[in-house]
Each structure stands twice: as structure tokens, then as C-alpha cells.
């Protein structure tokens, strides 16, 4: 008989859980662990939006600070007029109704890791723009949000590159072509 160990119990428990195919998009890309954790929150429908905080009786209202619509995670990241401007500029606007729709869009890079990294950079900076307004009353322009997304993407791809700098630069140029033309 095999003696009990906590690692054996953990392995047994983890093997019984269903596999989450979407988790690969989150955990197998170039961003920092903090940004990956951020992506995990909307994936699990736990992004601290006004609607979620209101449902938990933490805040008194569930309205968006920008537009007064009901603020759930899809509103913050996809449907708020500020977020829609970003997605419109990237030509990724047609039918963004769900967080997961971002990984199935036409025009996204063919490489799944690069596409996921690109989407993460944009989402992360929309979230940071939202929080800058909400907590610091700092209005960030669309240009600033996109510059920050560009900087994050370049940094993450450089950090994750295996020496093929030209490949990283070409990917950033391809992904951010609409941003570069605008800025």
C-alpha cells in the first residue's frame, strides 16, 4: 500500500477536473504573470466590475463611470464607448459580445500565442484606462491607451523571443498596423 502524501492527493484531484481548453490562451502567451491573472478573471467571470461589486453589496450602483450603462465585464472590455473606440480602430468591432469572441476574430495573427498576446495587451490597457479614470480621475486618451498597448506588446514579445528579433518586430508591426497608422 502506498503511503498518503498531499502531493499525491493533489495530483489525483487535478486529474479528475475537466480540461479547460481556453486556459491555454491565457497561460501560454508572452505577457507577465500579472496580466495572465488579469485575463483569468474575465475568463472565470470574476472581473471586479460595478455589476459584480453591486451584486456582492460592495457598491451602491452598477453603472459605468464613463457612460452610465450597466457595467459588467463585457461592458468594460468590449461595449463601453471608450473600449469600442479601441476595437473599432483595430477593425475588430463587428460582433464583440463576449470576452472569448476576441480569440476567434478574422484579421488576428495566425499564430495563437501571438494573437493571444496581442489581445491581452489591448485588454490590459483598456482595463488600466478604466481604472485610471475610476480611481485617480485621470482621463487617458485613446492615443495614450494604444501607445501603452504597443509598448507592452513590444516588451512582452521581446522578453519571450528566442533571439529572432526580426520576427518579433514584424509581428508587432503586423498586429499594430492600424495603431501605427493612427499614431
Backbone as a printed PyTorch tensor [residue, N CA C, xyz], in Angstrom:
tensor([[[  0.8410,  -1.1770,   0.0000],
         [  0.0000,   0.0000,   0.0000],
         [  0.8910,   1.2470,   0.0000]],

        [[  0.5090,   2.2130,  -0.8250],
         [  1.2780,   3.4530,  -0.9580],
         [  0.8900,   4.4020,   0.1740]],

        [[  1.8880,   4.9780,   0.8640],
         [  1.5580,   5.9180,   1.9400],
         [  0.9480,   7.2030,   1.3670]],

        [[  0.0810,   7.8160,   2.1600],
         [ -0.5890,   9.0450,   1.7420],
         [  0.3980,  10.2060,   1.7060]],

        [[  0.2540,  11.0510,   0.6630],
         [  1.0120,  12.3080,   0.6120],
         [  0.0960,  13.3830,   0.0350]],

        [[  0.3290,  14.6050,   0.4460],
         [ -0.5160,  15.6980,  -0.0530],
         [ -0.3230,  15.8950,  -1.5540]],

        [[  0.8900,  15.6950,  -2.0590],
         [  1.1170,  15.8600,  -3.5000],
         [  0.3750,  14.7900,  -4.2950]],

        [[  0.2850,  13.5830,  -3.7530],
         [ -0.4530,  12.5200,  -4.4290],
         [ -1.9530,  12.8450,  -4.4400]],

        [[ -2.4770,  13.3590,  -3.3450],
         [ -3.8900,  13.7430,  -3.2850],
         [ -4.1740,  14.8930,  -4.2460]],

        [[ -3.2670,  15.8520,  -4.3200],
         [ -3.4370,  16.9810,  -5.2410],
         [ -3.4420,  16.4830,  -6.6880]],

        [[ -2.5020,  15.6250,  -7.0380],
         [ -2.4410,  15.0760,  -8.3980],
         [ -3.7120,  14.3120,  -8.7360]],

        [[ -4.1890,  13.5080,  -7.8090],
         [ -5.4180,  12.7560,  -8.0440],
         [ -6.5870,  13.7120,  -8.2840]],

        [[ -6.6910,  14.7380,  -7.4460],
         [ -7.7810,  15.7110,  -7.5750],
         [ -7.6940,  16.4700,  -8.9040]],

        [[ -6.5080,  16.9080,  -9.2820],
         [ -6.3450,  17.6860, -10.5120],
         [ -6.6230,  16.8390, -11.7490]],

        [[ -6.3340,  15.5610, -11.6970],
         [ -6.6070,  14.6830, -12.8400],
         [ -8.0950,  14.4530, -13.0410]],

        [[ -8.8900,  14.6560, -12.0190],
         [-10.3410,  14.4550, -12.1080],
         [-11.0650,  15.6800, -12.6620]],

        [[-10.3920,  16.8260, -12.7000],
         [-11.0270,  18.0580, -13.1720],
         [-11.1120,  18.0580, -14.6950]],

        [[-12.1780,  18.6370, -15.2470],
         [-12.2670,  18.7240, -16.7060],
         [-11.2050,  19.6890, -17.2480]],

        [[-10.7250,  19.3910, -18.4230],
         [ -9.7100,  20.2320, -19.0570],
         [-10.3820,  21.4810, -19.6120]],

        [[ -9.7810,  22.6220, -19.3660],
         [-10.2890,  23.9010, -19.8540],
         [ -9.4580,  24.3040, -21.0710]],

        [[ -9.9680,  24.0990, -22.2850],
         [ -9.1630,  24.4030, -23.4720],
         [ -8.8390,  25.8900, -23.6160]],

        [[ -9.6870,  26.7610, -23.0840],
         [ -9.4320,  28.1940, -23.2090],
         [ -8.2710,  28.6400, -22.3250]],

        [[ -7.9750,  27.8910, -21.2830],
         [ -6.8860,  28.2670, -20.3730],
         [ -5.5470,  28.3550, -21.0960]],

        [[ -5.3760,  27.5810, -22.1490],
         [ -4.1380,  27.6300, -22.9220],
         [ -3.9010,  29.0210, -23.4920]],

        [[ -4.9630,  29.6830, -23.9440],
         [ -4.8210,  31.0380, -24.4810],
         [ -4.3310,  32.0090, -23.4110]],

        [[ -4.6980,  31.7480, -22.1870],
         [ -4.3330,  32.6510, -21.0990],
         [ -2.9230,  32.3810, -20.5910]],

        [[ -2.6320,  31.1310, -20.2870],
         [ -1.3820,  30.8190, -19.6030],
         [ -0.2140,  30.5860, -20.5440]],

        [[ -0.4620,  30.3160, -21.8230],
         [  0.6240,  30.0470, -22.7720],
         [  0.8060,  31.2070, -23.7340]],

        [[  1.0560,  32.3840, -23.2050],
         [  1.3800,  33.5120, -24.0630],
         [  2.4590,  34.3510, -23.3900]],

        [[  2.8820,  35.4180, -24.0250],
         [  4.0710,  36.1590, -23.5980],
         [  3.8910,  37.1620, -22.4550]],

        [[  2.6970,  37.6390, -22.1250],
         [  2.5910,  38.6720, -21.0810],
         [  3.0970,  38.2360, -19.7160]],

        [[  3.2030,  39.2060, -18.8350],
         [  3.6640,  38.9490, -17.4720],
         [  2.6030,  38.1510, -16.7060]],

        [[  2.9970,  37.4840, -15.6360],
         [  2.0160,  36.7380, -14.8410],
         [  0.8580,  37.6120, -14.3410]],

        [[  1.1410,  38.8560, -14.0150],
         [  0.0710,  39.7550, -13.5570],
         [ -1.0130,  39.9130, -14.6300]],

        [[ -0.6060,  40.0480, -15.8800],
         [ -1.5680,  40.2070, -16.9770],
         [ -2.3000,  38.8990, -17.2630]],

        [[ -1.5980,  37.7850, -17.1060],
         [ -2.2560,  36.4900, -17.2860],
         [ -3.3330,  36.3020, -16.2120]],

        [[ -3.0100,  36.6860, -14.9920],
         [ -4.0000,  36.6010, -13.9160],
         [ -5.1890,  37.5070, -14.2170]],

        [[ -4.9060,  38.7060, -14.7340],
         [ -5.9870,  39.6090, -15.1390],
         [ -6.9070,  38.9160, -16.1520]],

        [[ -6.3430,  38.2290, -17.1480],
         [ -7.1690,  37.5350, -18.1500],
         [ -7.9940,  36.4180, -17.5240]],

        [[ -7.4420,  35.7940, -16.5070],
         [ -8.1500,  34.7020, -15.8510],
         [ -9.4520,  35.2000, -15.2090]],

        [[ -9.4410,  36.4330, -14.7130],
         [-10.6350,  36.9790, -14.0510],
         [-11.8360,  37.0610, -14.9950]],

        [[-11.7390,  37.6910, -16.1680],
         [-12.9180,  37.6880, -17.0520],
         [-13.2480,  36.2930, -17.5850]],

        [[-12.2270,  35.4560, -17.7440],
         [-12.4990,  34.0830, -18.1890],
         [-13.3990,  33.3620, -17.1880]],

        [[-13.1790,  33.6010, -15.9140],
         [-13.9720,  32.9670, -14.8630],
         [-15.1480,  33.8480, -14.4110]],

        [[-15.4030,  34.9480, -15.1380],
         [-16.4720,  35.9190, -14.8530],
         [-16.3210,  36.4650, -13.4290]],

        [[-15.1030,  36.9060, -13.1320],
         [-14.8100,  37.4500, -11.8080],
         [-14.1070,  38.8090, -11.8630]],

        [[-14.1100,  39.4450, -13.0160],
         [-13.5090,  40.7750, -13.1040],
         [-14.3270,  41.7250, -12.2330]],

        [[-13.6850,  42.4850, -11.3440],
         [-14.4520,  43.3200, -10.4160],
         [-15.1070,  44.5310, -11.0920]],

        [[-16.2070,  44.2780, -11.7330],
         [-16.9990,  45.3310, -12.3810],
         [-18.0010,  45.8850, -11.3700]],

        [[-18.6150,  47.0050, -11.7130],
         [-19.6190,  47.5960, -10.8180],
         [-20.7850,  46.6330, -10.6020]],

        [[-21.1870,  45.9050, -11.6500],
         [-22.3070,  44.9620, -11.5180],
         [-21.9650,  43.8380, -10.5370]],

        [[-20.7590,  43.2970, -10.6400],
         [-20.3440,  42.2290,  -9.7280],
         [-20.2270,  42.7590,  -8.2980]],

        [[-19.6300,  43.9250,  -8.1450],
         [-19.4880,  44.5100,  -6.8040],
         [-20.8460,  44.8910,  -6.2160]],

        [[-21.7600,  45.3390,  -7.0600],
         [-23.1150,  45.6690,  -6.6010],
         [-23.8460,  44.3970,  -6.1510]],

        [[-23.7020,  43.3330,  -6.9140],
         [-24.3400,  42.0600,  -6.5580],
         [-23.8100,  41.5330,  -5.2230]],

        [[-22.5600,  41.8360,  -4.9190],
         [-21.9590,  41.4190,  -3.6460],
         [-22.1640,  42.4560,  -2.5390]],

        [[-22.9770,  43.4790,  -2.8130],
         [-23.2720,  44.5510,  -1.8530],
         [-22.0300,  45.3170,  -1.4010]],

        [[-21.0940,  45.5120,  -2.3110],
         [-19.8880,  46.2800,  -2.0040],
         [-20.0560,  47.7300,  -2.4330]],

        [[-20.7450,  47.9530,  -3.5550],
         [-21.0330,  49.3160,  -4.0230],
         [-22.5420,  49.4790,  -4.1600]],

        [[-22.9870,  50.7310,  -4.2310],
         [-24.4240,  51.0290,  -4.2600],
         [-25.0530,  51.0020,  -5.6460]],

        [[-24.2620,  51.0060,  -6.6870],
         [-24.8100,  51.0770,  -8.0470],
         [-24.0230,  50.1520,  -8.9700]],

        [[-24.5800,  49.9090, -10.1430],
         [-23.8940,  49.0550, -11.1110],
         [-23.6380,  49.7820, -12.4340]],

        [[-23.5780,  51.1170, -12.3860],
         [-23.3900,  51.8970, -13.6080],
         [-21.9120,  52.1580, -13.9060]],

        [[-21.6320,  52.2420, -15.2010],
         [-20.3050,  52.5760, -15.7040],
         [-19.9980,  54.0450, -15.4020]],

        [[-18.7820,  54.3190, -14.9890],
         [-18.3680,  55.6950, -14.6910],
         [-18.2540,  56.5460, -15.9530]],

        [[-18.0710,  55.9000, -17.1050],
         [-17.9330,  56.6340, -18.3630],
         [-19.2760,  56.9720, -18.9900]],

        [[-20.1850,  55.9770, -19.0380],
         [-21.3900,  56.1580, -19.8550],
         [-22.6950,  55.8630, -19.1170]],

        [[-22.6440,  55.4820, -17.8780],
         [-23.8170,  55.2040, -17.0380],
         [-24.6070,  53.9610, -17.4310]],

        [[-24.1070,  53.1590, -18.3460],
         [-24.7530,  51.8790, -18.6660],
         [-24.4030,  50.8730, -17.5660]],

        [[-25.0920,  49.7430, -17.5490],
         [-24.7780,  48.6970, -16.5740],
         [-23.3650,  48.1880, -16.8720]],

        [[-22.5180,  48.1840, -15.8510],
         [-21.1070,  47.8550, -16.0500],
         [-20.7990,  46.4250, -15.6180]],

        [[-20.8290,  45.5010, -16.5690],
         [-20.3180,  44.1610, -16.3120],
         [-18.9740,  44.0520, -17.0310]],

        [[-18.3420,  42.8990, -16.9590],
         [-17.0050,  42.7900, -17.5390],
         [-17.0090,  42.9540, -19.0530]],

        [[-18.0440,  42.4710, -19.7380],
         [-18.0960,  42.6620, -21.1830],
         [-18.2820,  44.1310, -21.5330]],

        [[-19.0080,  44.8500, -20.6990],
         [-19.1680,  46.2790, -20.9460],
         [-17.8160,  46.9880, -20.8310]],

        [[-17.0740,  46.7160, -19.7630],
         [-15.7820,  47.3810, -19.5520],
         [-14.8300,  47.0990, -20.7050]],

        [[-14.7020,  45.8290, -21.0690],
         [-13.6710,  45.4240, -22.0210],
         [-14.0880,  45.5260, -23.4830]],

        [[-15.4020,  45.5030, -23.7660],
         [-15.8380,  45.4280, -25.1620],
         [-16.8600,  46.4710, -25.5730]],

        [[-17.8270,  46.7670, -24.7140],
         [-19.0050,  47.5080, -25.1520],
         [-19.0560,  48.9690, -24.7240]],

        [[-18.2790,  49.3680, -23.7490],
         [-18.2560,  50.7720, -23.3400],
         [-17.7540,  51.6080, -24.5250]],

        [[-18.2940,  52.8010, -24.7290],
         [-17.8330,  53.6210, -25.8540],
         [-16.3110,  53.7990, -25.9030]],

        [[-15.6590,  53.8930, -24.7470],
         [-14.1920,  54.0340, -24.7500],
         [-13.5270,  52.7680, -25.2760]],

        [[-14.0020,  51.5990, -24.8640],
         [-13.4330,  50.3380, -25.3480],
         [-13.7620,  50.1250, -26.8240]],

        [[-14.9750,  50.4640, -27.2230],
         [-15.3830,  50.2840, -28.6230],
         [-14.5160,  51.1050, -29.5750]],

        [[-14.0740,  52.2750, -29.1280],
         [-13.1870,  53.0870, -29.9750],
         [-11.8830,  52.3470, -30.2520]],

        [[-11.3660,  51.6820, -29.2250],
         [-10.1270,  50.9150, -29.4040],
         [-10.3550,  49.7790, -30.3900]],

        [[-11.4100,  48.9840, -30.1730],
         [-11.6740,  47.8430, -31.0530],
         [-12.0230,  48.3040, -32.4690]],

        [[-12.7120,  49.4200, -32.5880],
         [-13.0490,  49.9530, -33.9170],
         [-11.7770,  50.3370, -34.6660]],

        [[-10.8530,  50.9660, -33.9760],
         [ -9.5980,  51.3630, -34.6070],
         [ -8.8260,  50.1470, -35.1060]],

        [[ -8.9270,  49.0520, -34.3810],
         [ -8.2290,  47.8240, -34.7660],
         [ -9.0210,  46.9970, -35.7760]],

        [[-10.1700,  47.5000, -36.1890],
         [-11.0540,  46.7890, -37.1270],
         [-11.5120,  45.4440, -36.5680]],

        [[-11.6970,  45.3830, -35.2530],
         [-12.1320,  44.1480, -34.6160],
         [-13.4840,  44.3330, -33.9450]],

        [[-14.3200,  45.1670, -34.4870],
         [-15.5500,  45.5290, -33.7940],
         [-16.8010,  44.7550, -34.1700]],

        [[-16.9020,  44.1100, -35.3040],
         [-18.2030,  43.6940, -35.8170],
         [-19.1670,  43.0890, -34.8050]],

        [[-18.7500,  42.0940, -34.0580],
         [-19.7110,  41.4110, -33.1830],
         [-19.0520,  40.9950, -31.8760]],

        [[-18.4620,  41.9300, -31.1980],
         [-17.8390,  41.6160, -29.9230],
         [-18.8900,  41.6430, -28.8240]],

        [[-19.4080,  40.4850, -28.4920],
         [-20.4020,  40.4220, -27.4280],
         [-19.8700,  39.6660, -26.2240]],

        [[-18.7780,  38.9590, -26.4160],
         [-18.2270,  38.1460, -25.3470],
         [-16.7030,  38.2540, -25.3350]],

        [[-16.1500,  38.1530, -24.1670],
         [-14.7060,  38.1680, -23.9580],
         [-14.0090,  37.1390, -24.8510]],

        [[-14.5620,  35.9540, -24.9410],
         [-13.9280,  34.8820, -25.7190],
         [-13.9900,  35.1010, -27.2240]],

        [[-14.9130,  35.9480, -27.6820],
         [-15.0020,  36.2460, -29.1160],
         [-13.7060,  36.8330, -29.6540]],

        [[-12.9240,  37.4590, -28.8050],
         [-11.6930,  38.1100, -29.2530],
         [-10.6890,  37.1320, -29.8370]],

        [[-10.7350,  35.8900, -29.4260],
         [ -9.7760,  34.9080, -29.9090],
         [-10.2320,  34.2450, -31.2100]],

        [[-11.4110,  34.5750, -31.6990],
         [-11.9420,  33.9670, -32.9180],
         [-12.1500,  34.9650, -34.0470]],

        [[-11.5430,  36.1230, -33.9650],
         [-11.8040,  37.1710, -34.9480],
         [-10.9560,  37.0180, -36.2010]],

        [[-11.5360,  37.4140, -37.3240],
         [-10.7760,  37.4910, -38.5640],
         [ -9.7990,  38.6500, -38.4470]],

        [[ -8.6600,  38.5080, -39.0660],
         [ -7.6740,  39.5800, -39.0370],
         [ -6.6900,  39.4460, -37.8930]],

        [[ -6.9400,  38.5100, -36.9800],
         [ -5.9990,  38.2900, -35.8830],
         [ -4.7970,  37.5200, -36.4260]],

        [[ -3.6340,  37.6640, -35.8030],
         [ -2.4700,  36.9030, -36.2510],
         [ -2.7590,  35.4060, -36.2260]],

        [[ -2.1940,  34.6870, -37.1850],
         [ -2.4580,  33.2470, -37.3020],
         [ -1.8600,  32.4660, -36.1350]],

        [[ -0.7100,  32.8770, -35.6390],
         [ -0.0590,  32.2150, -34.5200],
         [ -0.8820,  32.4650, -33.2570]],

        [[ -1.3740,  31.3990, -32.6310],
         [ -2.2760,  31.5320, -31.4750],
         [ -1.6140,  32.2610, -30.3080]],

        [[ -0.3320,  32.0030, -30.0700],
         [  0.3520,  32.6670, -28.9550],
         [  0.4810,  34.1650, -29.2130]],

        [[  0.8050,  34.5360, -30.4500],
         [  0.9310,  35.9540, -30.7940],
         [ -0.4320,  36.6300, -30.7140]],

        [[ -1.4640,  35.9790, -31.2360],
         [ -2.8180,  36.5510, -31.1910],
         [ -3.2570,  36.7600, -29.7450]],

        [[ -2.9950,  35.7710, -28.9050],
         [ -3.3800,  35.8770, -27.5030],
         [ -2.6020,  36.9910, -26.8010]],

        [[ -1.3320,  37.1310, -27.1320],
         [ -0.5140,  38.1930, -26.5530],
         [ -1.0340,  39.5590, -26.9830]],

        [[ -1.4010,  39.6830, -28.2430],
         [ -1.9310,  40.9390, -28.7710],
         [ -3.2430,  41.3050, -28.0780]],

        [[ -4.1590,  40.3470, -27.9910],
         [ -5.4510,  40.5910, -27.3380],
         [ -5.2320,  40.9670, -25.8750]],

        [[ -4.3100,  40.2880, -25.2150],
         [ -4.0160,  40.5850, -23.8130],
         [ -3.5140,  42.0160, -23.6460]],

        [[ -2.6310,  42.4650, -24.5330],
         [ -2.0960,  43.8310, -24.4460],
         [ -3.2140,  44.8630, -24.5640]],

        [[ -4.1290,  44.6400, -25.4860],
         [ -5.2220,  45.5970, -25.6730],
         [ -6.1720,  45.5650, -24.4760]],

        [[ -6.5890,  44.3690, -24.0490],
         [ -7.4950,  44.2540, -22.9020],
         [ -6.8790,  44.8430, -21.6330]],

        [[ -5.6170,  44.5300, -21.3920],
         [ -4.9250,  45.0140, -20.2000],
         [ -4.9240,  46.5380, -20.1630]],

        [[ -4.7000,  47.1620, -21.2960],
         [ -4.6330,  48.6230, -21.3220],
         [ -6.0030,  49.2760, -21.3070]],

        [[ -7.0200,  48.6150, -21.8160],
         [ -8.3920,  49.1110, -21.6380],
         [ -8.7370,  49.0800, -20.1470]],

        [[ -8.3720,  47.9990, -19.4740],
         [ -8.6180,  47.8620, -18.0380],
         [ -7.8660,  48.9350, -17.2490]],

        [[ -6.5970,  49.1690, -17.5960],
         [ -5.8190,  50.1970, -16.8930],
         [ -6.4040,  51.5890, -17.1290]],

        [[ -6.8850,  51.8630, -18.3310],
         [ -7.5280,  53.1460, -18.6370],
         [ -8.7940,  53.3090, -17.7940]],

        [[ -9.5750,  52.2470, -17.7070],
         [-10.7980,  52.2500, -16.8920],
         [-10.4630,  52.5710, -15.4360]],

        [[ -9.4520,  51.9030, -14.9030],
         [ -9.0840,  52.1030, -13.5010],
         [ -8.4570,  53.4720, -13.2450]],

        [[ -7.7190,  54.0010, -14.2150],
         [ -7.1330,  55.3400, -14.0540],
         [ -8.2400,  56.3770, -13.8830]],

        [[ -9.3200,  56.2060, -14.6480],
         [-10.4420,  57.1440, -14.5300],
         [-11.1900,  56.9210, -13.2160]],

        [[-11.4610,  55.6640, -12.9070],
         [-12.2770,  55.3250, -11.7490],
         [-11.6050,  55.6970, -10.4280]],

        [[-10.3150,  55.4060, -10.2950],
         [ -9.6390,  55.5790,  -9.0100],
         [ -8.8190,  56.8610,  -8.8970]],

        [[ -8.3150,  57.3660, -10.0280],
         [ -7.4500,  58.5500,  -9.9860],
         [ -8.0610,  59.7580, -10.6840]],

        [[ -9.2630,  59.6050, -11.2570],
         [ -9.9100,  60.6700, -12.0430],
         [ -8.9850,  61.1780, -13.1430]],

        [[ -8.1870,  60.2740, -13.6980],
         [ -7.2560,  60.6080, -14.7750],
         [ -7.8360,  60.1400, -16.0970]],

        [[ -8.1000,  61.0700, -16.9820],
         [ -8.6130,  60.7280, -18.3060],
         [ -7.4330,  60.3820, -19.2040]],

        [[ -7.4650,  59.1810, -19.7790],
         [ -6.4280,  58.7890, -20.7270],
         [ -7.0180,  58.8150, -22.1260]],

        [[ -6.3010,  59.4080, -23.0280],
         [ -6.7760,  59.4840, -24.4040],
         [ -6.6690,  58.1220, -25.0690]],

        [[ -7.3770,  57.9810, -26.1620],
         [ -7.2900,  56.7610, -26.9620],
         [ -5.8480,  56.5390, -27.4110]],

        [[ -5.1910,  57.6040, -27.8120],
         [ -3.8070,  57.5030, -28.2680],
         [ -2.8970,  56.9780, -27.1620]],

        [[ -3.0900,  57.4700, -25.9360],
         [ -2.2650,  57.0130, -24.8100],
         [ -2.5060,  55.5320, -24.5320]],

        [[ -3.7620,  55.1280, -24.5430],
         [ -4.0990,  53.7210, -24.3110],
         [ -3.4370,  52.8350, -25.3550]],

        [[ -3.4890,  53.2470, -26.6120],
         [ -2.9000,  52.4470, -27.6840],
         [ -1.3780,  52.4610, -27.6310]],

        [[ -0.7840,  53.5890, -27.2630],
         [  0.6760,  53.6320, -27.0910],
         [  1.1050,  52.6560, -26.0030]],

        [[  0.3650,  52.6260, -24.9110],
         [  0.7060,  51.7180, -23.8170],
         [  0.5560,  50.2600, -24.2470]],

        [[ -0.4880,  49.9550, -25.0100],
         [ -0.6700,  48.5880, -25.5240],
         [  0.4860,  48.2180, -26.4420]],

        [[  0.9020,  49.1530, -27.2870],
         [  2.0300,  48.9180, -28.1910],
         [  3.3050,  48.6630, -27.3980]],

        [[  3.5580,  49.4870, -26.3990],
         [  4.7620,  49.3180, -25.5780],
         [  4.7560,  47.9790, -24.8510]],

        [[  3.6120,  47.6090, -24.2780],
         [  3.5130,  46.3180, -23.5880],
         [  3.7630,  45.1690, -24.5480]],

        [[  3.1440,  45.2280, -25.7100],
         [  3.2930,  44.1490, -26.6890],
         [  4.7470,  44.0040, -27.1170]],

        [[  5.4110,  45.0940, -27.4010],
         [  6.8280,  45.0320, -27.7910],
         [  7.6730,  44.4400, -26.6710]],

        [[  7.4260,  44.8920, -25.4550],
         [  8.1900,  44.3980, -24.3120],
         [  7.9700,  42.9040, -24.1030]],

        [[  6.7210,  42.4690, -24.1330],
         [  6.4170,  41.0600, -23.9010],
         [  6.9940,  40.1790, -24.9950]],

        [[  6.8740,  40.6020, -26.2480],
         [  7.4030,  39.7910, -27.3440],
         [  8.9230,  39.7620, -27.3150]],

        [[  9.5370,  40.8700, -26.9360],
         [ 10.9970,  40.8930, -26.8120],
         [ 11.4410,  39.9550, -25.6900]],

        [[ 10.7370,  40.0040, -24.5710],
         [ 11.0610,  39.1580, -23.4230],
         [ 10.8960,  37.6780, -23.7620]],

        [[  9.8950,  37.3710, -24.5770],
         [  9.6010,  35.9780, -24.9030],
         [ 10.3650,  35.4770, -26.1170]],

        [[ 11.0200,  36.3750, -26.8540],
         [ 11.6800,  35.9580, -28.0940],
         [ 12.8870,  35.0930, -27.7810]],

        [[ 13.2030,  34.2550, -28.7420],
         [ 14.3430,  33.3490, -28.5920],
         [ 15.4840,  33.7890, -29.4990]],

        [[ 15.6530,  35.0770, -29.6440],
         [ 16.7470,  35.5820, -30.4560],
         [ 16.3210,  36.0160, -31.8420]],

        [[ 15.1150,  35.7240, -32.2340],
         [ 14.6500,  36.1120, -33.5630],
         [ 13.9990,  37.4930, -33.4790]],

        [[ 14.8190,  38.5270, -33.3310],
         [ 14.3180,  39.8860, -33.1380],
         [ 13.5280,  40.3780, -34.3440]],

        [[ 13.9770,  40.0240, -35.5450],
         [ 13.2800,  40.4770, -36.7440],
         [ 11.8640,  39.9260, -36.7620]],

        [[ 11.7090,  38.6620, -36.3610],
         [ 10.3810,  38.0370, -36.3140],
         [  9.4750,  38.8040, -35.3530]],

        [[  9.9840,  39.1460, -34.1690],
         [  9.1850,  39.9000, -33.1950],
         [  8.7830,  41.2580, -33.7370]],

        [[  9.7210,  41.9490, -34.3670],
         [  9.4110,  43.2770, -34.9180],
         [  8.3580,  43.1880, -36.0100]],

        [[  8.4530,  42.1730, -36.8630],
         [  7.4620,  42.0090, -37.9270],
         [  6.0830,  41.7160, -37.3540]],

        [[  6.0240,  40.9240, -36.3040],
         [  4.7400,  40.5920, -35.6870],
         [  4.1240,  41.8320, -35.0590]],

        [[  4.9280,  42.6100, -34.3350],
         [  4.4100,  43.8360, -33.7290],
         [  3.9090,  44.7700, -34.8130]],

        [[  4.6790,  44.9160, -35.8890],
         [  4.2610,  45.7900, -36.9910],
         [  2.9530,  45.3080, -37.5960]],

        [[  2.8280,  43.9940, -37.8050],
         [  1.6070,  43.4480, -38.3960],
         [  0.4100,  43.6620, -37.4710]],

        [[  0.5800,  43.3270, -36.1980],
         [ -0.5200,  43.4220, -35.2370],
         [ -0.9710,  44.8560, -35.0370]],

        [[ -0.0190,  45.7510, -35.0240],
         [ -0.3250,  47.1190, -34.6530],
         [ -0.4010,  48.0610, -35.8430]],

        [[ -0.5150,  47.5200, -37.0490],
         [ -0.5560,  48.3840, -38.2250],
         [ -1.6070,  49.4760, -38.1040]],

        [[ -2.8480,  49.1710, -37.6810],
         [ -3.8290,  50.2580, -37.5340],
         [ -3.4010,  51.2900, -36.4970]],

        [[ -2.7410,  50.8430, -35.4240],
         [ -2.3040,  51.7800, -34.3970],
         [ -1.1950,  52.6690, -34.9140]],

        [[ -0.2310,  52.0650, -35.6180],
         [  0.9030,  52.8230, -36.1220],
         [  0.4350,  53.8710, -37.1220]],

        [[ -0.5260,  53.5280, -37.9660],
         [ -1.0410,  54.4800, -38.9470],
         [ -1.7360,  55.6490, -38.2580]],

        [[ -2.3870,  55.3550, -37.1380],
         [ -3.1340,  56.4010, -36.4510],
         [ -2.2270,  57.3010, -35.6230]],

        [[ -1.1810,  56.7200, -35.0470],
         [ -0.3410,  57.4650, -34.0980],
         [  0.7900,  58.1800, -34.7410]]])
